[in-house]
Structure formats: C-alpha cells, structure tokens
Amino acid sequence: MLYLQRLIGCYNSCRFYAPQLFQATGLGSEAALLSTVITGAVNVGSTFVAIAVVDHFGRRFLFIEGGIQMIICEVLVGILIKLNFESGVVNPAMANGIIALICLYVAGFAWSW
C-alpha cells in the first residue's frame, strides 16, 4: 500500500502546490493560504472519521471507497481547471467547486490510504 500511495503522487503534489493551485482558481494569496489550512483541517478531521468507522465498515471498504472518491475528484478538478483557464474569466462558483473537490479528495485520501 505504501508503494501505491507513492505512485499516486497527487496527494503530495496537491499539498505542496495547494497555495498556487488555489491562486490559479482566482483566489488571492491570503485566501489561497487559508484554503490550504482548510484542507489540512479536513485531513485531520477525516482521519478521526476513519478511526471511528473502520471497525464498522472494515479497512477494505474504506480503501476501495476512498480510491474511487479520489479518482472522481481528480478528474473533476482537472476538468474544472481546464474550463476555468479556457474561459479566461475567473468564475467564483467554479473556484469554490474546485476547492470543495480538493477537500473531498483529501478526505478520501485521509480515510482510506
């Protein structure tokens, strides 16, 4: 599982480039840093959710569900960022959608991988 986690690589790059990614969605530098703090809080909170429900659902279910959730979020973030750059105009609703999808991605990673 550790090797699969390293092969994914997106989690580390999302965490490292989060401020630049959020700035690219049209947020200011302070808002981008705040969004990074929010994703960190989502990571911590989702870890506690995983601790609470792993006995009920099992590790395998959380692993599969989190992987599917991560794939869907990555694809949707890519599509939204492409649309955001193609339009040339910053759409606040699209920026908020990207932030929400990144938070869902982080949550899926935290409770599964």
Phi and psi in radians as a Rosetta constraint file:
Dihedral C 1 N 2 CA 2 C 2 CIRCULARHARMONIC -1.078 0.35
Dihedral N 2 CA 2 C 2 N 3 CIRCULARHARMONIC -0.706 0.35
Dihedral C 2 N 3 CA 3 C 3 CIRCULARHARMONIC -1.168 0.35
Dihedral N 3 CA 3 C 3 N 4 CIRCULARHARMONIC -0.683 0.35
Dihedral C 3 N 4 CA 4 C 4 CIRCULARHARMONIC -1.105 0.35
Dihedral N 4 CA 4 C 4 N 5 CIRCULARHARMONIC -0.671 0.35
Dihedral C 4 N 5 CA 5 C 5 CIRCULARHARMONIC -1.088 0.35
Dihedral N 5 CA 5 C 5 N 6 CIRCULARHARMONIC -0.713 0.35
Dihedral C 5 N 6 CA 6 C 6 CIRCULARHARMONIC -1.256 0.35
Dihedral N 6 CA 6 C 6 N 7 CIRCULARHARMONIC -0.572 0.35
Dihedral C 6 N 7 CA 7 C 7 CIRCULARHARMONIC -1.192 0.35
Dihedral N 7 CA 7 C 7 N 8 CIRCULARHARMONIC -0.561 0.35
Dihedral C 7 N 8 CA 8 C 8 CIRCULARHARMONIC -1.084 0.35
Dihedral N 8 CA 8 C 8 N 9 CIRCULARHARMONIC -0.926 0.35
Dihedral C 8 N 9 CA 9 C 9 CIRCULARHARMONIC 1.183 0.35
Dihedral N 9 CA 9 C 9 N 10 CIRCULARHARMONIC -0.409 0.35
Dihedral C 9 N 10 CA 10 C 10 CIRCULARHARMONIC -1.160 0.35
Dihedral N 10 CA 10 C 10 N 11 CIRCULARHARMONIC -0.605 0.35
Dihedral C 10 N 11 CA 11 C 11 CIRCULARHARMONIC -1.067 0.35
Dihedral N 11 CA 11 C 11 N 12 CIRCULARHARMONIC -0.827 0.35
Dihedral C 11 N 12 CA 12 C 12 CIRCULARHARMONIC -1.131 0.35
Dihedral N 12 CA 12 C 12 N 13 CIRCULARHARMONIC -0.697 0.35
Dihedral C 12 N 13 CA 13 C 13 CIRCULARHARMONIC -1.236 0.35
Dihedral N 13 CA 13 C 13 N 14 CIRCULARHARMONIC -0.624 0.35
Dihedral C 13 N 14 CA 14 C 14 CIRCULARHARMONIC -1.107 0.35
Dihedral N 14 CA 14 C 14 N 15 CIRCULARHARMONIC -0.722 0.35
Dihedral C 14 N 15 CA 15 C 15 CIRCULARHARMONIC -1.209 0.35
Dihedral N 15 CA 15 C 15 N 16 CIRCULARHARMONIC -0.708 0.35
Dihedral C 15 N 16 CA 16 C 16 CIRCULARHARMONIC -1.252 0.35
Dihedral N 16 CA 16 C 16 N 17 CIRCULARHARMONIC -0.757 0.35
Dihedral C 16 N 17 CA 17 C 17 CIRCULARHARMONIC -1.700 0.35
Dihedral N 17 CA 17 C 17 N 18 CIRCULARHARMONIC 0.228 0.35
Dihedral C 17 N 18 CA 18 C 18 CIRCULARHARMONIC -0.974 0.35
Dihedral N 18 CA 18 C 18 N 19 CIRCULARHARMONIC -0.824 0.35
Dihedral C 18 N 19 CA 19 C 19 CIRCULARHARMONIC -1.065 0.35
Dihedral N 19 CA 19 C 19 N 20 CIRCULARHARMONIC -0.729 0.35
Dihedral C 19 N 20 CA 20 C 20 CIRCULARHARMONIC -1.182 0.35
Dihedral N 20 CA 20 C 20 N 21 CIRCULARHARMONIC -0.656 0.35
Dihedral C 20 N 21 CA 21 C 21 CIRCULARHARMONIC -1.134 0.35
Dihedral N 21 CA 21 C 21 N 22 CIRCULARHARMONIC -0.757 0.35
Dihedral C 21 N 22 CA 22 C 22 CIRCULARHARMONIC -1.225 0.35
Dihedral N 22 CA 22 C 22 N 23 CIRCULARHARMONIC -0.587 0.35
Dihedral C 22 N 23 CA 23 C 23 CIRCULARHARMONIC -1.149 0.35
Dihedral N 23 CA 23 C 23 N 24 CIRCULARHARMONIC -0.622 0.35
Dihedral C 23 N 24 CA 24 C 24 CIRCULARHARMONIC -1.154 0.35
Dihedral N 24 CA 24 C 24 N 25 CIRCULARHARMONIC -0.407 0.35
Dihedral C 24 N 25 CA 25 C 25 CIRCULARHARMONIC -1.398 0.35
Dihedral N 25 CA 25 C 25 N 26 CIRCULARHARMONIC -0.102 0.35
Dihedral C 25 N 26 CA 26 C 26 CIRCULARHARMONIC 1.959 0.35
Dihedral N 26 CA 26 C 26 N 27 CIRCULARHARMONIC -0.014 0.35
Dihedral C 26 N 27 CA 27 C 27 CIRCULARHARMONIC -1.360 0.35
Dihedral N 27 CA 27 C 27 N 28 CIRCULARHARMONIC 2.666 0.35
Dihedral C 27 N 28 CA 28 C 28 CIRCULARHARMONIC -1.268 0.35
Dihedral N 28 CA 28 C 28 N 29 CIRCULARHARMONIC 3.023 0.35
Dihedral C 28 N 29 CA 29 C 29 CIRCULARHARMONIC -1.144 0.35
Dihedral N 29 CA 29 C 29 N 30 CIRCULARHARMONIC -0.662 0.35
Dihedral C 29 N 30 CA 30 C 30 CIRCULARHARMONIC -1.194 0.35
Dihedral N 30 CA 30 C 30 N 31 CIRCULARHARMONIC -0.722 0.35
Dihedral C 30 N 31 CA 31 C 31 CIRCULARHARMONIC -1.156 0.35
Dihedral N 31 CA 31 C 31 N 32 CIRCULARHARMONIC -0.613 0.35
Dihedral C 31 N 32 CA 32 C 32 CIRCULARHARMONIC -1.141 0.35
Dihedral N 32 CA 32 C 32 N 33 CIRCULARHARMONIC -0.720 0.35
Dihedral C 32 N 33 CA 33 C 33 CIRCULARHARMONIC -1.169 0.35
Dihedral N 33 CA 33 C 33 N 34 CIRCULARHARMONIC -0.668 0.35
Dihedral C 33 N 34 CA 34 C 34 CIRCULARHARMONIC -1.115 0.35
Dihedral N 34 CA 34 C 34 N 35 CIRCULARHARMONIC -0.688 0.35
Dihedral C 34 N 35 CA 35 C 35 CIRCULARHARMONIC -1.112 0.35
Dihedral N 35 CA 35 C 35 N 36 CIRCULARHARMONIC -0.604 0.35
Dihedral C 35 N 36 CA 36 C 36 CIRCULARHARMONIC -1.136 0.35
Dihedral N 36 CA 36 C 36 N 37 CIRCULARHARMONIC -0.693 0.35
Dihedral C 36 N 37 CA 37 C 37 CIRCULARHARMONIC -1.120 0.35
Dihedral N 37 CA 37 C 37 N 38 CIRCULARHARMONIC -0.686 0.35
Dihedral C 37 N 38 CA 38 C 38 CIRCULARHARMONIC -1.112 0.35
Dihedral N 38 CA 38 C 38 N 39 CIRCULARHARMONIC -0.755 0.35
Dihedral C 38 N 39 CA 39 C 39 CIRCULARHARMONIC -1.135 0.35
Dihedral N 39 CA 39 C 39 N 40 CIRCULARHARMONIC -0.592 0.35
Dihedral C 39 N 40 CA 40 C 40 CIRCULARHARMONIC -1.132 0.35
Dihedral N 40 CA 40 C 40 N 41 CIRCULARHARMONIC -0.702 0.35
Dihedral C 40 N 41 CA 41 C 41 CIRCULARHARMONIC -1.149 0.35
Dihedral N 41 CA 41 C 41 N 42 CIRCULARHARMONIC -0.671 0.35
Dihedral C 41 N 42 CA 42 C 42 CIRCULARHARMONIC -1.087 0.35
Dihedral N 42 CA 42 C 42 N 43 CIRCULARHARMONIC -0.699 0.35
Dihedral C 42 N 43 CA 43 C 43 CIRCULARHARMONIC -1.062 0.35
Dihedral N 43 CA 43 C 43 N 44 CIRCULARHARMONIC -0.839 0.35
Dihedral C 43 N 44 CA 44 C 44 CIRCULARHARMONIC -1.135 0.35
Dihedral N 44 CA 44 C 44 N 45 CIRCULARHARMONIC -0.805 0.35
Dihedral C 44 N 45 CA 45 C 45 CIRCULARHARMONIC -1.079 0.35
Dihedral N 45 CA 45 C 45 N 46 CIRCULARHARMONIC -0.705 0.35
Dihedral C 45 N 46 CA 46 C 46 CIRCULARHARMONIC -1.215 0.35
Dihedral N 46 CA 46 C 46 N 47 CIRCULARHARMONIC -0.526 0.35
Dihedral C 46 N 47 CA 47 C 47 CIRCULARHARMONIC -1.120 0.35
Dihedral N 47 CA 47 C 47 N 48 CIRCULARHARMONIC -0.717 0.35
Dihedral C 47 N 48 CA 48 C 48 CIRCULARHARMONIC -1.178 0.35
Dihedral N 48 CA 48 C 48 N 49 CIRCULARHARMONIC -0.600 0.35
Dihedral C 48 N 49 CA 49 C 49 CIRCULARHARMONIC -1.081 0.35
Dihedral N 49 CA 49 C 49 N 50 CIRCULARHARMONIC -0.771 0.35
Dihedral C 49 N 50 CA 50 C 50 CIRCULARHARMONIC -1.087 0.35
Dihedral N 50 CA 50 C 50 N 51 CIRCULARHARMONIC -0.735 0.35
Dihedral C 50 N 51 CA 51 C 51 CIRCULARHARMONIC -1.063 0.35
Dihedral N 51 CA 51 C 51 N 52 CIRCULARHARMONIC -0.666 0.35
Dihedral C 51 N 52 CA 52 C 52 CIRCULARHARMONIC -1.280 0.35
Dihedral N 52 CA 52 C 52 N 53 CIRCULARHARMONIC -0.582 0.35
Dihedral C 52 N 53 CA 53 C 53 CIRCULARHARMONIC -1.896 0.35
Dihedral N 53 CA 53 C 53 N 54 CIRCULARHARMONIC -0.049 0.35
Dihedral C 53 N 54 CA 54 C 54 CIRCULARHARMONIC -1.127 0.35
Dihedral N 54 CA 54 C 54 N 55 CIRCULARHARMONIC -0.590 0.35
Dihedral C 54 N 55 CA 55 C 55 CIRCULARHARMONIC -1.218 0.35
Dihedral N 55 CA 55 C 55 N 56 CIRCULARHARMONIC -0.545 0.35
Dihedral C 55 N 56 CA 56 C 56 CIRCULARHARMONIC -1.381 0.35
Dihedral N 56 CA 56 C 56 N 57 CIRCULARHARMONIC -0.847 0.35
Dihedral C 56 N 57 CA 57 C 57 CIRCULARHARMONIC -1.605 0.35
Dihedral N 57 CA 57 C 57 N 58 CIRCULARHARMONIC -0.479 0.35
Dihedral C 57 N 58 CA 58 C 58 CIRCULARHARMONIC 1.622 0.35
Dihedral N 58 CA 58 C 58 N 59 CIRCULARHARMONIC 2.661 0.35
Dihedral C 58 N 59 CA 59 C 59 CIRCULARHARMONIC -1.163 0.35
Dihedral N 59 CA 59 C 59 N 60 CIRCULARHARMONIC -0.670 0.35
Dihedral C 59 N 60 CA 60 C 60 CIRCULARHARMONIC -1.104 0.35
Dihedral N 60 CA 60 C 60 N 61 CIRCULARHARMONIC -0.783 0.35
Dihedral C 60 N 61 CA 61 C 61 CIRCULARHARMONIC -1.064 0.35
Dihedral N 61 CA 61 C 61 N 62 CIRCULARHARMONIC -0.818 0.35
Dihedral C 61 N 62 CA 62 C 62 CIRCULARHARMONIC -1.091 0.35
Dihedral N 62 CA 62 C 62 N 63 CIRCULARHARMONIC -0.653 0.35
Dihedral C 62 N 63 CA 63 C 63 CIRCULARHARMONIC -1.114 0.35
Dihedral N 63 CA 63 C 63 N 64 CIRCULARHARMONIC -0.832 0.35
Dihedral C 63 N 64 CA 64 C 64 CIRCULARHARMONIC -1.197 0.35
Dihedral N 64 CA 64 C 64 N 65 CIRCULARHARMONIC -0.787 0.35
Dihedral C 64 N 65 CA 65 C 65 CIRCULARHARMONIC -1.101 0.35
Dihedral N 65 CA 65 C 65 N 66 CIRCULARHARMONIC -0.761 0.35
Dihedral C 65 N 66 CA 66 C 66 CIRCULARHARMONIC -1.123 0.35
Dihedral N 66 CA 66 C 66 N 67 CIRCULARHARMONIC -0.675 0.35
Dihedral C 66 N 67 CA 67 C 67 CIRCULARHARMONIC -1.116 0.35
Dihedral N 67 CA 67 C 67 N 68 CIRCULARHARMONIC -0.757 0.35
Dihedral C 67 N 68 CA 68 C 68 CIRCULARHARMONIC -1.129 0.35
Dihedral N 68 CA 68 C 68 N 69 CIRCULARHARMONIC -0.756 0.35
Dihedral C 68 N 69 CA 69 C 69 CIRCULARHARMONIC -1.062 0.35
Dihedral N 69 CA 69 C 69 N 70 CIRCULARHARMONIC -0.725 0.35
Dihedral C 69 N 70 CA 70 C 70 CIRCULARHARMONIC -1.152 0.35
Dihedral N 70 CA 70 C 70 N 71 CIRCULARHARMONIC -0.732 0.35
Dihedral C 70 N 71 CA 71 C 71 CIRCULARHARMONIC -1.088 0.35
Dihedral N 71 CA 71 C 71 N 72 CIRCULARHARMONIC -0.832 0.35
Dihedral C 71 N 72 CA 72 C 72 CIRCULARHARMONIC -1.066 0.35
Dihedral N 72 CA 72 C 72 N 73 CIRCULARHARMONIC -0.789 0.35
Dihedral C 72 N 73 CA 73 C 73 CIRCULARHARMONIC -1.123 0.35
Dihedral N 73 CA 73 C 73 N 74 CIRCULARHARMONIC -0.713 0.35
Dihedral C 73 N 74 CA 74 C 74 CIRCULARHARMONIC -1.076 0.35
Dihedral N 74 CA 74 C 74 N 75 CIRCULARHARMONIC -0.783 0.35
Dihedral C 74 N 75 CA 75 C 75 CIRCULARHARMONIC -1.118 0.35
Dihedral N 75 CA 75 C 75 N 76 CIRCULARHARMONIC -0.794 0.35
Dihedral C 75 N 76 CA 76 C 76 CIRCULARHARMONIC -1.162 0.35
Dihedral N 76 CA 76 C 76 N 77 CIRCULARHARMONIC -0.660 0.35
Dihedral C 76 N 77 CA 77 C 77 CIRCULARHARMONIC -1.110 0.35
Dihedral N 77 CA 77 C 77 N 78 CIRCULARHARMONIC -0.750 0.35
Dihedral C 77 N 78 CA 78 C 78 CIRCULARHARMONIC -1.054 0.35
Dihedral N 78 CA 78 C 78 N 79 CIRCULARHARMONIC -0.753 0.35
Dihedral C 78 N 79 CA 79 C 79 CIRCULARHARMONIC -1.143 0.35
Dihedral N 79 CA 79 C 79 N 80 CIRCULARHARMONIC -0.785 0.35
Dihedral C 79 N 80 CA 80 C 80 CIRCULARHARMONIC -1.155 0.35
Dihedral N 80 CA 80 C 80 N 81 CIRCULARHARMONIC -0.676 0.35
Dihedral C 80 N 81 CA 81 C 81 CIRCULARHARMONIC -1.153 0.35
Dihedral N 81 CA 81 C 81 N 82 CIRCULARHARMONIC -0.712 0.35
Dihedral C 81 N 82 CA 82 C 82 CIRCULARHARMONIC -1.070 0.35
Dihedral N 82 CA 82 C 82 N 83 CIRCULARHARMONIC -0.799 0.35
Dihedral C 82 N 83 CA 83 C 83 CIRCULARHARMONIC -1.121 0.35
Dihedral N 83 CA 83 C 83 N 84 CIRCULARHARMONIC -0.657 0.35
Dihedral C 83 N 84 CA 84 C 84 CIRCULARHARMONIC -1.133 0.35
Dihedral N 84 CA 84 C 84 N 85 CIRCULARHARMONIC -0.712 0.35
Dihedral C 84 N 85 CA 85 C 85 CIRCULARHARMONIC -1.301 0.35
Dihedral N 85 CA 85 C 85 N 86 CIRCULARHARMONIC -0.602 0.35
Dihedral C 85 N 86 CA 86 C 86 CIRCULARHARMONIC -1.184 0.35
Dihedral N 86 CA 86 C 86 N 87 CIRCULARHARMONIC -0.630 0.35
Dihedral C 86 N 87 CA 87 C 87 CIRCULARHARMONIC -1.237 0.35
Dihedral N 87 CA 87 C 87 N 88 CIRCULARHARMONIC -0.512 0.35
Dihedral C 87 N 88 CA 88 C 88 CIRCULARHARMONIC 1.362 0.35
Dihedral N 88 CA 88 C 88 N 89 CIRCULARHARMONIC -0.162 0.35
Dihedral C 88 N 89 CA 89 C 89 CIRCULARHARMONIC -2.008 0.35
Dihedral N 89 CA 89 C 89 N 90 CIRCULARHARMONIC 2.339 0.35
Dihedral C 89 N 90 CA 90 C 90 CIRCULARHARMONIC -1.310 0.35
Dihedral N 90 CA 90 C 90 N 91 CIRCULARHARMONIC 2.117 0.35
Dihedral C 90 N 91 CA 91 C 91 CIRCULARHARMONIC -1.783 0.35
Dihedral N 91 CA 91 C 91 N 92 CIRCULARHARMONIC 1.964 0.35
Dihedral C 91 N 92 CA 92 C 92 CIRCULARHARMONIC -1.051 0.35
Dihedral N 92 CA 92 C 92 N 93 CIRCULARHARMONIC -0.626 0.35
Dihedral C 92 N 93 CA 93 C 93 CIRCULARHARMONIC -1.146 0.35
Dihedral N 93 CA 93 C 93 N 94 CIRCULARHARMONIC -0.693 0.35
Dihedral C 93 N 94 CA 94 C 94 CIRCULARHARMONIC -1.186 0.35
Dihedral N 94 CA 94 C 94 N 95 CIRCULARHARMONIC -0.672 0.35
Dihedral C 94 N 95 CA 95 C 95 CIRCULARHARMONIC -1.106 0.35
Dihedral N 95 CA 95 C 95 N 96 CIRCULARHARMONIC -0.754 0.35
Dihedral C 95 N 96 CA 96 C 96 CIRCULARHARMONIC -1.130 0.35
Dihedral N 96 CA 96 C 96 N 97 CIRCULARHARMONIC -0.642 0.35
Dihedral C 96 N 97 CA 97 C 97 CIRCULARHARMONIC -1.116 0.35
Dihedral N 97 CA 97 C 97 N 98 CIRCULARHARMONIC -0.700 0.35
Dihedral C 97 N 98 CA 98 C 98 CIRCULARHARMONIC -1.117 0.35
Dihedral N 98 CA 98 C 98 N 99 CIRCULARHARMONIC -0.761 0.35
Dihedral C 98 N 99 CA 99 C 99 CIRCULARHARMONIC -1.109 0.35
Dihedral N 99 CA 99 C 99 N 100 CIRCULARHARMONIC -0.735 0.35
Dihedral C 99 N 100 CA 100 C 100 CIRCULARHARMONIC -1.106 0.35
Dihedral N 100 CA 100 C 100 N 101 CIRCULARHARMONIC -0.728 0.35
Dihedral C 100 N 101 CA 101 C 101 CIRCULARHARMONIC -1.170 0.35
Dihedral N 101 CA 101 C 101 N 102 CIRCULARHARMONIC -0.638 0.35
Dihedral C 101 N 102 CA 102 C 102 CIRCULARHARMONIC -1.166 0.35
Dihedral N 102 CA 102 C 102 N 103 CIRCULARHARMONIC -0.676 0.35
Dihedral C 102 N 103 CA 103 C 103 CIRCULARHARMONIC -1.117 0.35
Dihedral N 103 CA 103 C 103 N 104 CIRCULARHARMONIC -0.696 0.35
Dihedral C 103 N 104 CA 104 C 104 CIRCULARHARMONIC -1.136 0.35
Dihedral N 104 CA 104 C 104 N 105 CIRCULARHARMONIC -0.655 0.35
Dihedral C 104 N 105 CA 105 C 105 CIRCULARHARMONIC -1.085 0.35
Dihedral N 105 CA 105 C 105 N 106 CIRCULARHARMONIC -0.831 0.35
Dihedral C 105 N 106 CA 106 C 106 CIRCULARHARMONIC -1.085 0.35
Dihedral N 106 CA 106 C 106 N 107 CIRCULARHARMONIC -0.708 0.35
Dihedral C 106 N 107 CA 107 C 107 CIRCULARHARMONIC -1.095 0.35
Dihedral N 107 CA 107 C 107 N 108 CIRCULARHARMONIC -0.773 0.35
Dihedral C 107 N 108 CA 108 C 108 CIRCULARHARMONIC -1.079 0.35
Dihedral N 108 CA 108 C 108 N 109 CIRCULARHARMONIC -0.678 0.35
Dihedral C 108 N 109 CA 109 C 109 CIRCULARHARMONIC -1.163 0.35
Dihedral N 109 CA 109 C 109 N 110 CIRCULARHARMONIC -0.764 0.35
Dihedral C 109 N 110 CA 110 C 110 CIRCULARHARMONIC -1.145 0.35
Dihedral N 110 CA 110 C 110 N 111 CIRCULARHARMONIC -0.646 0.35
Dihedral C 110 N 111 CA 111 C 111 CIRCULARHARMONIC -1.672 0.35
Dihedral N 111 CA 111 C 111 N 112 CIRCULARHARMONIC 0.078 0.35
Dihedral C 111 N 112 CA 112 C 112 CIRCULARHARMONIC -2.206 0.35
Dihedral N 112 CA 112 C 112 N 113 CIRCULARHARMONIC -0.867 0.35
